[in-house]
Amino acid sequence: MPAAQFMPVFGHYAQRIEEVLTKYDPTQLAAAAAQVTDTDAEILLLPEESTL
């Protein structure tokens, strides 16, 4: 999705998550990020939301 389409739909959420993440200790965020395997199995998704 091009940025011109992404921002009107998801821009608010992207901005908000940045506001939330700045409230956490960067060391804790790095430790949590290291545990993420970036697979769809980590969360429940509908079939149309899958990246596979």
ModelCIF file with pLDDT and N, C-alpha, C, O atoms, coordinates in Angstrom:
data_MODEL
#
_entry.id   MODEL 
#
_entity.id                         1 
_entity.type                       polymer 
_entity.pdbx_number_of_molecules   1 
#
_entity_poly.entity_id                      1 
_entity_poly.type                           'polypeptide(L)' 
_entity_poly.nstd_linkage                   no 
_entity_poly.nstd_monomer                   no 
_entity_poly.pdbx_seq_one_letter_code       MPAAQFMPVFGHYAQRIEEVLTKYDPTQLAAAAAQVTDTDAEILLLPEESTL 
_entity_poly.pdbx_seq_one_letter_code_can   MPAAQFMPVFGHYAQRIEEVLTKYDPTQLAAAAAQVTDTDAEILLLPEESTL 
_entity_poly.pdbx_strand_id                 A 
#
loop_
_entity_poly_seq.entity_id 
_entity_poly_seq.num 
_entity_poly_seq.mon_id 
_entity_poly_seq.hetero 
1 1  MET n 
1 2  PRO n 
1 3  ALA n 
1 4  ALA n 
1 5  GLN n 
1 6  PHE n 
1 7  MET n 
1 8  PRO n 
1 9  VAL n 
1 10 PHE n 
1 11 GLY n 
1 12 HIS n 
1 13 TYR n 
1 14 ALA n 
1 15 GLN n 
1 16 ARG n 
1 17 ILE n 
1 18 GLU n 
1 19 GLU n 
1 20 VAL n 
1 21 LEU n 
1 22 THR n 
1 23 LYS n 
1 24 TYR n 
1 25 ASP n 
1 26 PRO n 
1 27 THR n 
1 28 GLN n 
1 29 LEU n 
1 30 ALA n 
1 31 ALA n 
1 32 ALA n 
1 33 ALA n 
1 34 ALA n 
1 35 GLN n 
1 36 VAL n 
1 37 THR n 
1 38 ASP n 
1 39 THR n 
1 40 ASP n 
1 41 ALA n 
1 42 GLU n 
1 43 ILE n 
1 44 LEU n 
1 45 LEU n 
1 46 LEU n 
1 47 PRO n 
1 48 GLU n 
1 49 GLU n 
1 50 SER n 
1 51 THR n 
1 52 LEU n 
#
_struct_asym.id          A 
_struct_asym.entity_id   1 
#
loop_
_ma_qa_metric.id 
_ma_qa_metric.mode 
_ma_qa_metric.name 
_ma_qa_metric.software_group_id 
_ma_qa_metric.type 
1 global pLDDT . pLDDT 
2 local  pLDDT . pLDDT 
#
_ma_qa_metric_global.metric_id      1 
_ma_qa_metric_global.metric_value   88.25 
_ma_qa_metric_global.model_id       1 
_ma_qa_metric_global.ordinal_id     1 
#
loop_
_ma_qa_metric_local.label_asym_id 
_ma_qa_metric_local.label_comp_id 
_ma_qa_metric_local.label_seq_id 
_ma_qa_metric_local.metric_id 
_ma_qa_metric_local.metric_value 
_ma_qa_metric_local.model_id 
_ma_qa_metric_local.ordinal_id 
A MET 1  2 78.00 1 1  
A PRO 2  2 87.00 1 2  
A ALA 3  2 84.00 1 3  
A ALA 4  2 89.00 1 4  
A GLN 5  2 90.00 1 5  
A PHE 6  2 87.00 1 6  
A MET 7  2 88.00 1 7  
A PRO 8  2 91.00 1 8  
A VAL 9  2 90.00 1 9  
A PHE 10 2 91.00 1 10 
A GLY 11 2 88.00 1 11 
A HIS 12 2 89.00 1 12 
A TYR 13 2 91.00 1 13 
A ALA 14 2 87.00 1 14 
A GLN 15 2 88.00 1 15 
A ARG 16 2 93.00 1 16 
A ILE 17 2 92.00 1 17 
A GLU 18 2 91.00 1 18 
A GLU 19 2 93.00 1 19 
A VAL 20 2 94.00 1 20 
A LEU 21 2 93.00 1 21 
A THR 22 2 94.00 1 22 
A LYS 23 2 96.00 1 23 
A TYR 24 2 96.00 1 24 
A ASP 25 2 96.00 1 25 
A PRO 26 2 95.00 1 26 
A THR 27 2 97.00 1 27 
A GLN 28 2 95.00 1 28 
A LEU 29 2 94.00 1 29 
A ALA 30 2 95.00 1 30 
A ALA 31 2 95.00 1 31 
A ALA 32 2 92.00 1 32 
A ALA 33 2 90.00 1 33 
A ALA 34 2 93.00 1 34 
A GLN 35 2 89.00 1 35 
A VAL 36 2 84.00 1 36 
A THR 37 2 80.00 1 37 
A ASP 38 2 79.00 1 38 
A THR 39 2 81.00 1 39 
A ASP 40 2 79.00 1 40 
A ALA 41 2 79.00 1 41 
A GLU 42 2 78.00 1 42 
A ILE 43 2 83.00 1 43 
A LEU 44 2 88.00 1 44 
A LEU 45 2 87.00 1 45 
A LEU 46 2 88.00 1 46 
A PRO 47 2 86.00 1 47 
A GLU 48 2 87.00 1 48 
A GLU 49 2 84.00 1 49 
A SER 50 2 83.00 1 50 
A THR 51 2 80.00 1 51 
A LEU 52 2 72.00 1 52 
#
loop_
_atom_site.group_PDB 
_atom_site.id 
_atom_site.type_symbol 
_atom_site.label_atom_id 
_atom_site.label_alt_id 
_atom_site.label_comp_id 
_atom_site.label_asym_id 
_atom_site.label_entity_id 
_atom_site.label_seq_id 
_atom_site.pdbx_PDB_ins_code 
_atom_site.Cartn_x 
_atom_site.Cartn_y 
_atom_site.Cartn_z 
_atom_site.occupancy 
_atom_site.B_iso_or_equiv 
_atom_site.pdbx_formal_charge 
_atom_site.auth_seq_id 
_atom_site.auth_comp_id 
_atom_site.auth_asym_id 
_atom_site.auth_atom_id 
_atom_site.pdbx_PDB_model_num 
ATOM 1   N N  . MET A 1 1  ? 0.865  -1.168  0.000  1.00 78.00 ? 1  MET A N  1 
ATOM 2   C CA . MET A 1 1  ? 0.000  0.000   0.000  1.00 78.00 ? 1  MET A CA 1 
ATOM 3   C C  . MET A 1 1  ? 0.910  1.228   0.000  1.00 78.00 ? 1  MET A C  1 
ATOM 4   O O  . MET A 1 1  ? 1.757  1.364   0.882  1.00 78.00 ? 1  MET A O  1 
ATOM 5   N N  . PRO A 1 2  ? 0.752  2.100   -0.949 1.00 87.00 ? 2  PRO A N  1 
ATOM 6   C CA . PRO A 1 2  ? 1.551  3.325   -0.987 1.00 87.00 ? 2  PRO A CA 1 
ATOM 7   C C  . PRO A 1 2  ? 1.273  4.214   0.226  1.00 87.00 ? 2  PRO A C  1 
ATOM 8   O O  . PRO A 1 2  ? 0.188  4.173   0.807  1.00 87.00 ? 2  PRO A O  1 
ATOM 9   N N  . ALA A 1 3  ? 2.259  5.004   0.591  1.00 84.00 ? 3  ALA A N  1 
ATOM 10  C CA . ALA A 1 3  ? 2.129  5.881   1.757  1.00 84.00 ? 3  ALA A CA 1 
ATOM 11  C C  . ALA A 1 3  ? 0.926  6.806   1.636  1.00 84.00 ? 3  ALA A C  1 
ATOM 12  O O  . ALA A 1 3  ? 0.265  7.103   2.631  1.00 84.00 ? 3  ALA A O  1 
ATOM 13  N N  . ALA A 1 4  ? 0.645  7.255   0.439  1.00 89.00 ? 4  ALA A N  1 
ATOM 14  C CA . ALA A 1 4  ? -0.492 8.160   0.238  1.00 89.00 ? 4  ALA A CA 1 
ATOM 15  C C  . ALA A 1 4  ? -1.814 7.500   0.609  1.00 89.00 ? 4  ALA A C  1 
ATOM 16  O O  . ALA A 1 4  ? -2.754 8.189   1.007  1.00 89.00 ? 4  ALA A O  1 
ATOM 17  N N  . GLN A 1 5  ? -1.903 6.182   0.488  1.00 90.00 ? 5  GLN A N  1 
ATOM 18  C CA . GLN A 1 5  ? -3.107 5.458   0.888  1.00 90.00 ? 5  GLN A CA 1 
ATOM 19  C C  . GLN A 1 5  ? -3.021 5.025   2.351  1.00 90.00 ? 5  GLN A C  1 
ATOM 20  O O  . GLN A 1 5  ? -4.024 5.020   3.063  1.00 90.00 ? 5  GLN A O  1 
ATOM 21  N N  . PHE A 1 6  ? -1.819 4.662   2.792  1.00 87.00 ? 6  PHE A N  1 
ATOM 22  C CA . PHE A 1 6  ? -1.621 4.169   4.149  1.00 87.00 ? 6  PHE A CA 1 
ATOM 23  C C  . PHE A 1 6  ? -1.952 5.234   5.200  1.00 87.00 ? 6  PHE A C  1 
ATOM 24  O O  . PHE A 1 6  ? -2.675 4.959   6.158  1.00 87.00 ? 6  PHE A O  1 
ATOM 25  N N  . MET A 1 7  ? -1.434 6.422   5.024  1.00 88.00 ? 7  MET A N  1 
ATOM 26  C CA . MET A 1 7  ? -1.567 7.454   6.045  1.00 88.00 ? 7  MET A CA 1 
ATOM 27  C C  . MET A 1 7  ? -3.009 7.825   6.378  1.00 88.00 ? 7  MET A C  1 
ATOM 28  O O  . MET A 1 7  ? -3.333 7.942   7.560  1.00 88.00 ? 7  MET A O  1 
ATOM 29  N N  . PRO A 1 8  ? -3.888 8.015   5.399  1.00 91.00 ? 8  PRO A N  1 
ATOM 30  C CA . PRO A 1 8  ? -5.275 8.348   5.769  1.00 91.00 ? 8  PRO A CA 1 
ATOM 31  C C  . PRO A 1 8  ? -5.965 7.225   6.547  1.00 91.00 ? 8  PRO A C  1 
ATOM 32  O O  . PRO A 1 8  ? -6.837 7.486   7.376  1.00 91.00 ? 8  PRO A O  1 
ATOM 33  N N  . VAL A 1 9  ? -5.580 5.992   6.283  1.00 90.00 ? 9  VAL A N  1 
ATOM 34  C CA . VAL A 1 9  ? -6.233 4.859   6.936  1.00 90.00 ? 9  VAL A CA 1 
ATOM 35  C C  . VAL A 1 9  ? -5.580 4.528   8.273  1.00 90.00 ? 9  VAL A C  1 
ATOM 36  O O  . VAL A 1 9  ? -6.272 4.365   9.278  1.00 90.00 ? 9  VAL A O  1 
ATOM 37  N N  . PHE A 1 10 ? -4.249 4.429   8.292  1.00 91.00 ? 10 PHE A N  1 
ATOM 38  C CA . PHE A 1 10 ? -3.548 3.939   9.472  1.00 91.00 ? 10 PHE A CA 1 
ATOM 39  C C  . PHE A 1 10 ? -2.659 4.972   10.157 1.00 91.00 ? 10 PHE A C  1 
ATOM 40  O O  . PHE A 1 10 ? -2.074 4.679   11.200 1.00 91.00 ? 10 PHE A O  1 
ATOM 41  N N  . GLY A 1 11 ? -2.546 6.145   9.605  1.00 88.00 ? 11 GLY A N  1 
ATOM 42  C CA . GLY A 1 11 ? -1.645 7.154   10.146 1.00 88.00 ? 11 GLY A CA 1 
ATOM 43  C C  . GLY A 1 11 ? -1.901 7.475   11.606 1.00 88.00 ? 11 GLY A C  1 
ATOM 44  O O  . GLY A 1 11 ? -0.961 7.600   12.392 1.00 88.00 ? 11 GLY A O  1 
ATOM 45  N N  . HIS A 1 12 ? -3.161 7.609   11.971 1.00 89.00 ? 12 HIS A N  1 
ATOM 46  C CA . HIS A 1 12 ? -3.494 7.915   13.367 1.00 89.00 ? 12 HIS A CA 1 
ATOM 47  C C  . HIS A 1 12 ? -2.991 6.821   14.302 1.00 89.00 ? 12 HIS A C  1 
ATOM 48  O O  . HIS A 1 12 ? -2.458 7.113   15.373 1.00 89.00 ? 12 HIS A O  1 
ATOM 49  N N  . TYR A 1 13 ? -3.157 5.571   13.902 1.00 91.00 ? 13 TYR A N  1 
ATOM 50  C CA . TYR A 1 13 ? -2.719 4.461   14.739 1.00 91.00 ? 13 TYR A CA 1 
ATOM 51  C C  . TYR A 1 13 ? -1.204 4.410   14.833 1.00 91.00 ? 13 TYR A C  1 
ATOM 52  O O  . TYR A 1 13 ? -0.659 4.127   15.900 1.00 91.00 ? 13 TYR A O  1 
ATOM 53  N N  . ALA A 1 14 ? -0.524 4.677   13.742 1.00 87.00 ? 14 ALA A N  1 
ATOM 54  C CA . ALA A 1 14 ? 0.936  4.683   13.742 1.00 87.00 ? 14 ALA A CA 1 
ATOM 55  C C  . ALA A 1 14 ? 1.458  5.778   14.671 1.00 87.00 ? 14 ALA A C  1 
ATOM 56  O O  . ALA A 1 14 ? 2.417  5.564   15.412 1.00 87.00 ? 14 ALA A O  1 
ATOM 57  N N  . GLN A 1 15 ? 0.829  6.941   14.629 1.00 88.00 ? 15 GLN A N  1 
ATOM 58  C CA . GLN A 1 15 ? 1.232  8.040   15.496 1.00 88.00 ? 15 GLN A CA 1 
ATOM 59  C C  . GLN A 1 15 ? 0.953  7.691   16.957 1.00 88.00 ? 15 GLN A C  1 
ATOM 60  O O  . GLN A 1 15 ? 1.780  7.959   17.829 1.00 88.00 ? 15 GLN A O  1 
ATOM 61  N N  . ARG A 1 16 ? -0.178 7.112   17.218 1.00 93.00 ? 16 ARG A N  1 
ATOM 62  C CA . ARG A 1 16 ? -0.554 6.780   18.600 1.00 93.00 ? 16 ARG A CA 1 
ATOM 63  C C  . ARG A 1 16 ? 0.371  5.738   19.193 1.00 93.00 ? 16 ARG A C  1 
ATOM 64  O O  . ARG A 1 16 ? 0.749  5.852   20.359 1.00 93.00 ? 16 ARG A O  1 
ATOM 65  N N  . ILE A 1 17 ? 0.751  4.716   18.422 1.00 92.00 ? 17 ILE A N  1 
ATOM 66  C CA . ILE A 1 17 ? 1.632  3.684   18.967 1.00 92.00 ? 17 ILE A CA 1 
ATOM 67  C C  . ILE A 1 17 ? 2.993  4.280   19.322 1.00 92.00 ? 17 ILE A C  1 
ATOM 68  O O  . ILE A 1 17 ? 3.620  3.853   20.291 1.00 92.00 ? 17 ILE A O  1 
ATOM 69  N N  . GLU A 1 18 ? 3.448  5.250   18.554 1.00 91.00 ? 18 GLU A N  1 
ATOM 70  C CA . GLU A 1 18 ? 4.704  5.925   18.890 1.00 91.00 ? 18 GLU A CA 1 
ATOM 71  C C  . GLU A 1 18 ? 4.573  6.655   20.226 1.00 91.00 ? 18 GLU A C  1 
ATOM 72  O O  . GLU A 1 18 ? 5.504  6.638   21.032 1.00 91.00 ? 18 GLU A O  1 
ATOM 73  N N  . GLU A 1 19 ? 3.432  7.291   20.466 1.00 93.00 ? 19 GLU A N  1 
ATOM 74  C CA . GLU A 1 19 ? 3.204  7.983   21.735 1.00 93.00 ? 19 GLU A CA 1 
ATOM 75  C C  . GLU A 1 19 ? 3.227  6.993   22.896 1.00 93.00 ? 19 GLU A C  1 
ATOM 76  O O  . GLU A 1 19 ? 3.778  7.289   23.957 1.00 93.00 ? 19 GLU A O  1 
ATOM 77  N N  . VAL A 1 20 ? 2.638  5.837   22.699 1.00 94.00 ? 20 VAL A N  1 
ATOM 78  C CA . VAL A 1 20 ? 2.588  4.823   23.758 1.00 94.00 ? 20 VAL A CA 1 
ATOM 79  C C  . VAL A 1 20 ? 3.980  4.238   23.999 1.00 94.00 ? 20 VAL A C  1 
ATOM 80  O O  . VAL A 1 20 ? 4.405  4.100   25.146 1.00 94.00 ? 20 VAL A O  1 
ATOM 81  N N  . LEU A 1 21 ? 4.682  3.897   22.931 1.00 93.00 ? 21 LEU A N  1 
ATOM 82  C CA . LEU A 1 21 ? 5.992  3.257   23.083 1.00 93.00 ? 21 LEU A CA 1 
ATOM 83  C C  . LEU A 1 21 ? 7.019  4.160   23.749 1.00 93.00 ? 21 LEU A C  1 
ATOM 84  O O  . LEU A 1 21 ? 7.931  3.660   24.409 1.00 93.00 ? 21 LEU A O  1 
ATOM 85  N N  . THR A 1 22 ? 6.899  5.465   23.598 1.00 94.00 ? 22 THR A N  1 
ATOM 86  C CA . THR A 1 22 ? 7.863  6.365   24.243 1.00 94.00 ? 22 THR A CA 1 
ATOM 87  C C  . THR A 1 22 ? 7.731  6.351   25.761 1.00 94.00 ? 22 THR A C  1 
ATOM 88  O O  . THR A 1 22 ? 8.616  6.842   26.461 1.00 94.00 ? 22 THR A O  1 
ATOM 89  N N  . LYS A 1 23 ? 6.650  5.801   26.274 1.00 96.00 ? 23 LYS A N  1 
ATOM 90  C CA . LYS A 1 23 ? 6.450  5.726   27.724 1.00 96.00 ? 23 LYS A CA 1 
ATOM 91  C C  . LYS A 1 23 ? 7.180  4.534   28.348 1.00 96.00 ? 23 LYS A C  1 
ATOM 92  O O  . LYS A 1 23 ? 7.272  4.440   29.572 1.00 96.00 ? 23 LYS A O  1 
ATOM 93  N N  . TYR A 1 24 ? 7.697  3.628   27.524 1.00 96.00 ? 24 TYR A N  1 
ATOM 94  C CA . TYR A 1 24 ? 8.387  2.433   28.011 1.00 96.00 ? 24 TYR A CA 1 
ATOM 95  C C  . TYR A 1 24 ? 9.891  2.619   27.977 1.00 96.00 ? 24 TYR A C  1 
ATOM 96  O O  . TYR A 1 24 ? 10.425 3.378   27.167 1.00 96.00 ? 24 TYR A O  1 
ATOM 97  N N  . ASP A 1 25 ? 10.558 1.918   28.866 1.00 96.00 ? 25 ASP A N  1 
ATOM 98  C CA . ASP A 1 25 ? 12.014 1.911   28.911 1.00 96.00 ? 25 ASP A CA 1 
ATOM 99  C C  . ASP A 1 25 ? 12.541 1.263   27.629 1.00 96.00 ? 25 ASP A C  1 
ATOM 100 O O  . ASP A 1 25 ? 12.114 0.161   27.284 1.00 96.00 ? 25 ASP A O  1 
ATOM 101 N N  . PRO A 1 26 ? 13.452 1.918   26.922 1.00 95.00 ? 26 PRO A N  1 
ATOM 102 C CA . PRO A 1 26 ? 13.987 1.360   25.679 1.00 95.00 ? 26 PRO A CA 1 
ATOM 103 C C  . PRO A 1 26 ? 14.630 -0.020  25.860 1.00 95.00 ? 26 PRO A C  1 
ATOM 104 O O  . PRO A 1 26 ? 14.608 -0.837  24.939 1.00 95.00 ? 26 PRO A O  1 
ATOM 105 N N  . THR A 1 27 ? 15.194 -0.281  27.023 1.00 97.00 ? 27 THR A N  1 
ATOM 106 C CA . THR A 1 27 ? 15.782 -1.595  27.285 1.00 97.00 ? 27 THR A CA 1 
ATOM 107 C C  . THR A 1 27 ? 14.709 -2.673  27.323 1.00 97.00 ? 27 THR A C  1 
ATOM 108 O O  . THR A 1 27 ? 14.908 -3.772  26.806 1.00 97.00 ? 27 THR A O  1 
ATOM 109 N N  . GLN A 1 28 ? 13.573 -2.358  27.934 1.00 95.00 ? 28 GLN A N  1 
ATOM 110 C CA . GLN A 1 28 ? 12.468 -3.312  27.982 1.00 95.00 ? 28 GLN A CA 1 
ATOM 111 C C  . GLN A 1 28 ? 11.887 -3.551  26.595 1.00 95.00 ? 28 GLN A C  1 
ATOM 112 O O  . GLN A 1 28 ? 11.545 -4.682  26.252 1.00 95.00 ? 28 GLN A O  1 
ATOM 113 N N  . LEU A 1 29 ? 11.774 -2.500  25.800 1.00 94.00 ? 29 LEU A N  1 
ATOM 114 C CA . LEU A 1 29 ? 11.266 -2.646  24.441 1.00 94.00 ? 29 LEU A CA 1 
ATOM 115 C C  . LEU A 1 29 ? 12.194 -3.519  23.599 1.00 94.00 ? 29 LEU A C  1 
ATOM 116 O O  . LEU A 1 29 ? 11.734 -4.357  22.824 1.00 94.00 ? 29 LEU A O  1 
ATOM 117 N N  . ALA A 1 30 ? 13.504 -3.317  23.755 1.00 95.00 ? 30 ALA A N  1 
ATOM 118 C CA . ALA A 1 30 ? 14.470 -4.125  23.005 1.00 95.00 ? 30 ALA A CA 1 
ATOM 119 C C  . ALA A 1 30 ? 14.382 -5.586  23.420 1.00 95.00 ? 30 ALA A C  1 
ATOM 120 O O  . ALA A 1 30 ? 14.458 -6.476  22.573 1.00 95.00 ? 30 ALA A O  1 
ATOM 121 N N  . ALA A 1 31 ? 14.223 -5.840  24.715 1.00 95.00 ? 31 ALA A N  1 
ATOM 122 C CA . ALA A 1 31 ? 14.107 -7.216  25.202 1.00 95.00 ? 31 ALA A CA 1 
ATOM 123 C C  . ALA A 1 31 ? 12.831 -7.866  24.671 1.00 95.00 ? 31 ALA A C  1 
ATOM 124 O O  . ALA A 1 31 ? 12.845 -9.033  24.281 1.00 95.00 ? 31 ALA A O  1 
ATOM 125 N N  . ALA A 1 32 ? 11.743 -7.126  24.656 1.00 92.00 ? 32 ALA A N  1 
ATOM 126 C CA . ALA A 1 32 ? 10.484 -7.663  24.136 1.00 92.00 ? 32 ALA A CA 1 
ATOM 127 C C  . ALA A 1 32 ? 10.590 -7.914  22.631 1.00 92.00 ? 32 ALA A C  1 
ATOM 128 O O  . ALA A 1 32 ? 10.115 -8.936  22.136 1.00 92.00 ? 32 ALA A O  1 
ATOM 129 N N  . ALA A 1 33 ? 11.203 -6.994  21.915 1.00 90.00 ? 33 ALA A N  1 
ATOM 130 C CA . ALA A 1 33 ? 11.348 -7.143  20.470 1.00 90.00 ? 33 ALA A CA 1 
ATOM 131 C C  . ALA A 1 33 ? 12.184 -8.366  20.119 1.00 90.00 ? 33 ALA A C  1 
ATOM 132 O O  . ALA A 1 33 ? 11.959 -8.996  19.085 1.00 90.00 ? 33 ALA A O  1 
ATOM 133 N N  . ALA A 1 34 ? 13.139 -8.703  20.963 1.00 93.00 ? 34 ALA A N  1 
ATOM 134 C CA . ALA A 1 34 ? 13.996 -9.861  20.710 1.00 93.00 ? 34 ALA A CA 1 
ATOM 135 C C  . ALA A 1 34 ? 13.218 -11.171 20.819 1.00 93.00 ? 34 ALA A C  1 
ATOM 136 O O  . ALA A 1 34 ? 13.659 -12.195 20.295 1.00 93.00 ? 34 ALA A O  1 
ATOM 137 N N  . GLN A 1 35 ? 12.074 -11.150 21.489 1.00 89.00 ? 35 GLN A N  1 
ATOM 138 C CA . GLN A 1 35 ? 11.272 -12.361 21.663 1.00 89.00 ? 35 GLN A CA 1 
ATOM 139 C C  . GLN A 1 35 ? 10.253 -12.558 20.544 1.00 89.00 ? 35 GLN A C  1 
ATOM 140 O O  . GLN A 1 35 ? 9.613  -13.607 20.463 1.00 89.00 ? 35 GLN A O  1 
ATOM 141 N N  . VAL A 1 36 ? 10.101 -11.560 19.689 1.00 84.00 ? 36 VAL A N  1 
ATOM 142 C CA . VAL A 1 36 ? 9.130  -11.642 18.600 1.00 84.00 ? 36 VAL A CA 1 
ATOM 143 C C  . VAL A 1 36 ? 9.756  -12.350 17.414 1.00 84.00 ? 36 VAL A C  1 
ATOM 144 O O  . VAL A 1 36 ? 10.836 -11.979 16.954 1.00 84.00 ? 36 VAL A O  1 
ATOM 145 N N  . THR A 1 37 ? 9.063  -13.383 16.919 1.00 80.00 ? 37 THR A N  1 
ATOM 146 C CA . THR A 1 37 ? 9.595  -14.132 15.783 1.00 80.00 ? 37 THR A CA 1 
ATOM 147 C C  . THR A 1 37 ? 9.016  -13.659 14.460 1.00 80.00 ? 37 THR A C  1 
ATOM 148 O O  . THR A 1 37 ? 9.380  -14.171 13.401 1.00 80.00 ? 37 THR A O  1 
ATOM 149 N N  . ASP A 1 38 ? 8.110  -12.679 14.516 1.00 79.00 ? 38 ASP A N  1 
ATOM 150 C CA . ASP A 1 38 ? 7.512  -12.098 13.316 1.00 79.00 ? 38 ASP A CA 1 
ATOM 151 C C  . ASP A 1 38 ? 6.815  -13.131 12.435 1.00 79.00 ? 38 ASP A C  1 
ATOM 152 O O  . ASP A 1 38 ? 6.994  -13.168 11.218 1.00 79.00 ? 38 ASP A O  1 
ATOM 153 N N  . THR A 1 39 ? 6.015  -13.965 13.093 1.00 81.00 ? 39 THR A N  1 
ATOM 154 C CA . THR A 1 39 ? 5.206  -14.929 12.355 1.00 81.00 ? 39 THR A CA 1 
ATOM 155 C C  . THR A 1 39 ? 3.741  -14.715 12.706 1.00 81.00 ? 39 THR A C  1 
ATOM 156 O O  . THR A 1 39 ? 3.420  -14.169 13.762 1.00 81.00 ? 39 THR A O  1 
ATOM 157 N N  . ASP A 1 40 ? 2.871  -15.139 11.831 1.00 79.00 ? 40 ASP A N  1 
ATOM 158 C CA . ASP A 1 40 ? 1.439  -14.992 12.080 1.00 79.00 ? 40 ASP A CA 1 
ATOM 159 C C  . ASP A 1 40 ? 0.954  -15.856 13.229 1.00 79.00 ? 40 ASP A C  1 
ATOM 160 O O  . ASP A 1 40 ? -0.124 -15.601 13.768 1.00 79.00 ? 40 ASP A O  1 
ATOM 161 N N  . ALA A 1 41 ? 1.713  -16.868 13.620 1.00 79.00 ? 41 ALA A N  1 
ATOM 162 C CA . ALA A 1 41 ? 1.307  -17.766 14.693 1.00 79.00 ? 41 ALA A CA 1 
ATOM 163 C C  . ALA A 1 41 ? 1.278  -17.063 16.050 1.00 79.00 ? 41 ALA A C  1 
ATOM 164 O O  . ALA A 1 41 ? 0.697  -17.581 17.003 1.00 79.00 ? 41 ALA A O  1 
ATOM 165 N N  . GLU A 1 42 ? 1.893  -15.903 16.142 1.00 78.00 ? 42 GLU A N  1 
ATOM 166 C CA . GLU A 1 42 ? 1.960  -15.196 17.425 1.00 78.00 ? 42 GLU A CA 1 
ATOM 167 C C  . GLU A 1 42 ? 0.629  -14.586 17.841 1.00 78.00 ? 42 GLU A C  1 
ATOM 168 O O  . GLU A 1 42 ? 0.393  -14.377 19.031 1.00 78.00 ? 42 GLU A O  1 
ATOM 169 N N  . ILE A 1 43 ? -0.239 -14.299 16.886 1.00 83.00 ? 43 ILE A N  1 
ATOM 170 C CA . ILE A 1 43 ? -1.532 -13.687 17.191 1.00 83.00 ? 43 ILE A CA 1 
ATOM 171 C C  . ILE A 1 43 ? -2.623 -14.366 16.371 1.00 83.00 ? 43 ILE A C  1 
ATOM 172 O O  . ILE A 1 43 ? -2.364 -14.961 15.326 1.00 83.00 ? 43 ILE A O  1 
ATOM 173 N N  . LEU A 1 44 ? -3.831 -14.261 16.867 1.00 88.00 ? 44 LEU A N  1 
ATOM 174 C CA . LEU A 1 44 ? -4.961 -14.817 16.134 1.00 88.00 ? 44 LEU A CA 1 
ATOM 175 C C  . LEU A 1 44 ? -5.339 -13.872 15.005 1.00 88.00 ? 44 LEU A C  1 
ATOM 176 O O  . LEU A 1 44 ? -5.607 -12.692 15.234 1.00 88.00 ? 44 LEU A O  1 
ATOM 177 N N  . LEU A 1 45 ? -5.359 -14.392 13.798 1.00 87.00 ? 45 LEU A N  1 
ATOM 178 C CA . LEU A 1 45 ? -5.715 -13.597 12.640 1.00 87.00 ? 45 LEU A CA 1 
ATOM 179 C C  . LEU A 1 45 ? -6.837 -14.246 11.858 1.00 87.00 ? 45 LEU A C  1 
ATOM 180 O O  . LEU A 1 45 ? -6.965 -15.470 11.835 1.00 87.00 ? 45 LEU A O  1 
ATOM 181 N N  . LEU A 1 46 ? -7.640 -13.428 11.226 1.00 88.00 ? 46 LEU A N  1 
ATOM 182 C CA . LEU A 1 46 ? -8.620 -13.932 10.278 1.00 88.00 ? 46 LEU A CA 1 
ATOM 183 C C  . LEU A 1 46 ? -7.877 -14.340 9.008  1.00 88.00 ? 46 LEU A C  1 
ATOM 184 O O  . LEU A 1 46 ? -6.791 -13.820 8.748  1.00 88.00 ? 46 LEU A O  1 
ATOM 185 N N  . PRO A 1 47 ? -8.421 -15.239 8.223  1.00 86.00 ? 47 PRO A N  1 
ATOM 186 C CA . PRO A 1 47 ? -7.717 -15.683 7.011  1.00 86.00 ? 47 PRO A CA 1 
ATOM 187 C C  . PRO A 1 47 ? -7.260 -14.531 6.110  1.00 86.00 ? 47 PRO A C  1 
ATOM 188 O O  . PRO A 1 47 ? -6.165 -14.576 5.549  1.00 86.00 ? 47 PRO A O  1 
ATOM 189 N N  . GLU A 1 48 ? -8.083 -13.521 5.976  1.00 87.00 ? 48 GLU A N  1 
ATOM 190 C CA . GLU A 1 48 ? -7.710 -12.401 5.097  1.00 87.00 ? 48 GLU A CA 1 
ATOM 191 C C  . GLU A 1 48 ? -6.612 -11.518 5.673  1.00 87.00 ? 48 GLU A C  1 
ATOM 192 O O  . GLU A 1 48 ? -6.043 -10.695 4.956  1.00 87.00 ? 48 GLU A O  1 
ATOM 193 N N  . GLU A 1 49 ? -6.306 -11.678 6.962  1.00 84.00 ? 49 GLU A N  1 
ATOM 194 C CA . GLU A 1 49 ? -5.263 -10.882 7.596  1.00 84.00 ? 49 GLU A CA 1 
ATOM 195 C C  . GLU A 1 49 ? -3.902 -11.554 7.568  1.00 84.00 ? 49 GLU A C  1 
ATOM 196 O O  . GLU A 1 49 ? -2.896 -10.930 7.907  1.00 84.00 ? 49 GLU A O  1 
ATOM 197 N N  . SER A 1 50 ? -3.858 -12.793 7.177  1.00 83.00 ? 50 SER A N  1 
ATOM 198 C CA . SER A 1 50 ? -2.615 -13.561 7.158  1.00 83.00 ? 50 SER A CA 1 
ATOM 199 C C  . SER A 1 50 ? -1.620 -12.988 6.154  1.00 83.00 ? 50 SER A C  1 
ATOM 200 O O  . SER A 1 50 ? -2.003 -12.480 5.100  1.00 83.00 ? 50 SER A O  1 
ATOM 201 N N  . THR A 1 51 ? -0.358 -13.078 6.493  1.00 80.00 ? 51 THR A N  1 
ATOM 202 C CA . THR A 1 51 ? 0.692  -12.613 5.571  1.00 80.00 ? 51 THR A CA 1 
ATOM 203 C C  . THR A 1 51 ? 1.278  -13.759 4.784  1.00 80.00 ? 51 THR A C  1 
ATOM 204 O O  . THR A 1 51 ? 2.204  -13.558 3.998  1.00 80.00 ? 51 THR A O  1 
ATOM 205 N N  . LEU A 1 52 ? 0.763  -14.950 4.977  1.00 72.00 ? 52 LEU A N  1 
ATOM 206 C CA . LEU A 1 52 ? 1.286  -16.107 4.254  1.00 72.00 ? 52 LEU A CA 1 
ATOM 207 C C  . LEU A 1 52 ? 0.704  -16.220 2.873  1.00 72.00 ? 52 LEU A C  1 
ATOM 208 O O  . LEU A 1 52 ? 1.043  -17.144 2.134  1.00 72.00 ? 52 LEU A O  1 
#
